[in-house]
Amino acid sequence: MKAICFTFDRNMPIMEYVLHTYFKCWPDNPFVFHVPWNKIKPDYLVEKYGADKIKLLQTDSRVKPTIRTLLSVVNPDEFVWWAQDDKYILDFKNKQIIKDLYQFNASNIGGFMFTKNADAHKSYLKSTTNIGSHNLIKKKNHHQIFQPQLIKKEVIEYLYLNDRLEEHYQLLKLYPIMDFKPIKDLYTTSINQINIAESLDCGKMTKNLVYNMTEDGFKIPELPQCEKTMIYKD
């Protein structure tokens, strides 16, 4: 199962920690992580996790070139796992549901999400759908698109490569586009199946990230920090 990691050189120490949480919480995870790099090749990730689990892709650091490079390894209508550097894993509460829904690849389905937050209901439609014996809620927009999830290439292209956006932009500019009706059907579970935490807020490291990195023996990178704690855990 391909996983694409949206990051750049400056945030590579954070991306390394994000990867650490995947292997810590799911040692035999099914993901093959595709990691973009700009000028400093992170060979140490391959040495740490193996060439069968980490694929390095050199790219321009701007948003659109990075997305194009990541999507170059993805086939049309293929599910990939979205692993952005600003979310790390606290716990996979239900690993099997990820494997189950990965098998239900229909051309009209754009993605399956396994997390929610306090205002998630604003993006839900009233109807539910049973897919693979799982009762899922259909979404009316792309709310929480930054969360770890199964997602199709076309959905990522529609958002991150949208013609309304420049070659490089702040991710805040995605929010108006996220409100649009999805080009493919998006579904979410009604409860959290994954517990996660935010590693970054507006480019600054969260208090919880600094704490968790320290607890796990990681050196804290010399990056701006904020006073926010942002944890989504049941």
Salt bridges, closest charged atoms under 4 A:
GLU16 OE2 - LYS48 NZ 3.73
ASP43 OD1 - LYS41 NZ 3.96
ASP60 OD2 - ARG62 NH2 3.08
ASP77 OD1 - LYS152 NZ 3.07
ASP77 OD1 - LYS184 NZ 3.38
GLU78 OE1 - LYS2 NZ 3.40
ASP86 OD2 - LYS87 NZ 3.20
ASP100 OD2 - HIS134 NE2 3.01
ASP119 OD1 - HIS143 NE2 3.23
GLU166 OE2 - LYS173 NZ 3.38
GLU167 OE2 - ARG68 NH2 2.78
ASP185 OD1 - LYS138 NZ 3.50
GLU198 OE1 - LYS87 NZ 3.34
ASP201 OD2 - LYS228 NZ 3.04
ASP216 OD2 - HIS20 NE2 3.22
ASP216 OD1 - LYS24 NZ 3.04
GLU227 OE1 - LYS207 NZ 3.88
ASP234 OD2 - LYS93 NZ 2.76
